[in-house]
Amino acid sequence: MKRETMMKNLLKKFNLNAVPAEDFYEDGRKTGIWIRGSICKAETDWYNYAEATMEENKLNDYLNKNGWYAEPYDAETIMMWTA
């Protein structure tokens, strides 16, 4: 799934403020997604930041099904990349 489509779907399905990774990084990375704001909410089954990126949950299932994965940048910052 293309990045723009994934960002729209993350907002629609999970109420996540998904923005291009280049809004976070200043080194020209243009392929990823940064979740700006909280990812730990009811729509994500209370996704537990860095600990949840390796767990089976509905957000990770959705990402994997569509060719993406979540990766922690730090304890409260989640980036998403194409698999």
Order of alpha helices (4+ residues) and beta strands (2+ residues): alpha-beta-beta-alpha-alpha-beta-beta
